[in-house]
Amino acid sequence: MRFNSTNLAVYKEKVFVIADKQTKNTSVRLWENLLSSPQKQLKVLNKNGIEYYYPERILQSIFNCKKSRDTIVEGYLRSKPNEFNNIRLSKIELSKKVVELLDTNDMNEKNNEFLDFLKTI
């Protein structure tokens, strides 16, 4: 996320940043200094990977199982190439499938810090 001095004023209040757990502290500090309200515009997730925040019901549907989200995601991320339950999908393919199945009711999933942050935007 880089701005030049002429564009910073235009975008400073309109940019929201979501980073996963492994993001370097120096990057987070830089973003905090660039954003006008970092406490509202910046979220560093507690887990390393957006896949941990995909709705559980969607992951269960895509991978045709009833396992927990964490079990599915950990197995998926450990395998190279990415697959779970003999279903092979790249991260981009998985994200597209998630978006296709996403429903407004998924925003109400409990204990999902990513979705909770999105609701504030």
C-alpha positions as CSV (number, residue, x, y, z in Angstrom):
1,M,0.0,0.0,0.0
2,R,1.8,3.0,-1.2
3,F,0.6,6.5,-1.8
4,N,2.2,9.5,-3.4
5,S,1.8,12.8,-1.7
6,T,-0.8,14.1,-4.1
7,N,-3.2,11.1,-3.7
8,L,-2.9,10.5,0.0
9,A,-5.4,13.1,1.0
10,V,-8.0,11.7,-1.4
11,Y,-7.7,8.1,-0.3
12,K,-6.7,8.4,3.4
13,E,-10.2,7.9,4.8
14,K,-11.3,5.5,2.1
15,V,-8.7,2.7,2.4
16,F,-9.2,-0.3,4.6
17,V,-6.5,-2.8,5.3
18,I,-6.9,-6.4,6.3
19,A,-3.6,-8.4,6.9
20,D,-3.0,-11.8,8.2
21,K,-1.1,-12.8,11.3
22,Q,2.3,-13.1,9.7
23,T,2.4,-9.5,8.4
24,K,5.5,-7.7,9.6
25,N,5.1,-5.1,12.4
26,T,7.0,-2.6,10.3
27,S,4.2,-2.8,7.6
28,V,1.5,-2.5,10.2
29,R,3.2,0.6,11.7
30,L,3.5,2.1,8.2
31,W,-0.2,1.6,7.5
32,E,-1.1,3.0,10.9
33,N,0.7,6.2,10.1
34,L,-0.9,6.5,6.7
35,L,-4.5,5.9,7.6
36,S,-6.6,8.6,9.2
37,S,-8.3,6.2,11.7
38,P,-6.2,3.1,11.9
39,Q,-8.3,1.6,14.7
40,K,-11.3,1.6,12.3
41,Q,-9.4,1.1,9.0
42,L,-6.9,-1.6,9.9
43,K,-7.4,-5.2,11.0
44,V,-4.6,-7.7,11.6
45,L,-6.2,-11.1,11.8
46,N,-5.2,-13.5,14.5
47,K,-4.7,-16.4,12.1
48,N,-2.4,-16.7,9.1
49,G,-4.6,-17.1,6.1
50,I,-7.9,-15.7,4.8
51,E,-9.1,-19.3,4.4
52,Y,-9.6,-19.5,8.2
53,Y,-12.3,-16.9,7.9
54,Y,-14.3,-18.4,5.1
55,P,-17.8,-19.5,6.4
56,E,-17.6,-23.0,7.7
57,R,-20.8,-24.1,5.9
58,I,-19.3,-23.1,2.6
59,L,-16.0,-24.9,3.2
60,Q,-18.0,-28.0,4.2
61,S,-20.1,-27.7,0.9
62,I,-17.0,-27.2,-1.3
63,F,-15.0,-30.1,0.2
64,N,-18.1,-32.3,0.7
65,C,-17.6,-33.0,4.4
66,K,-18.8,-32.1,7.9
67,K,-15.4,-31.4,9.4
68,S,-14.7,-28.1,11.3
69,R,-13.4,-25.1,9.4
70,D,-10.0,-25.3,11.2
71,T,-9.6,-29.0,10.2
72,I,-10.5,-28.3,6.6
73,V,-8.2,-25.2,6.3
74,E,-5.2,-26.8,8.1
75,G,-5.4,-29.9,5.8
76,Y,-5.9,-27.7,2.7
77,L,-3.0,-25.4,3.5
78,R,-0.6,-28.2,4.5
79,S,-1.1,-30.1,1.2
80,K,0.9,-29.1,-1.9
81,P,-0.8,-28.5,-4.2
82,N,-3.7,-27.3,-2.1
83,E,-6.4,-29.9,-1.6
84,F,-8.7,-31.4,1.0
85,N,-10.9,-34.5,0.8
86,N,-9.4,-35.3,-2.6
87,I,-10.7,-32.0,-4.0
88,R,-7.8,-29.9,-5.4
89,L,-8.3,-26.2,-5.8
90,S,-5.9,-23.3,-6.0
91,K,-6.3,-20.5,-3.5
92,I,-7.8,-18.4,-6.2
93,E,-10.2,-21.1,-7.3
94,L,-11.3,-21.7,-3.7
95,S,-11.9,-18.0,-3.2
96,K,-14.1,-17.8,-6.3
97,K,-16.1,-20.8,-5.1
98,V,-16.6,-19.2,-1.7
99,V,-17.8,-16.0,-3.3
100,E,-20.3,-17.9,-5.5
101,L,-21.8,-19.6,-2.4
102,L,-21.6,-16.6,-0.1
103,D,-24.9,-15.4,1.3
104,T,-25.8,-12.3,3.4
105,N,-26.7,-14.7,6.3
106,D,-23.0,-15.7,6.4
107,M,-22.2,-12.2,7.7
108,N,-23.8,-13.3,11.0
109,E,-21.4,-16.1,11.7
110,K,-20.3,-15.9,15.3
111,N,-16.7,-15.4,16.4
112,N,-15.4,-14.5,12.9
113,E,-13.2,-11.4,13.3
114,F,-12.9,-11.0,9.6
115,L,-16.6,-10.8,9.0
116,D,-17.0,-8.6,12.1
117,F,-14.5,-6.1,10.6
118,L,-16.3,-6.1,7.2
119,K,-19.6,-5.3,8.9
120,T,-18.0,-2.1,10.3
121,I,-17.0,-0.8,6.9
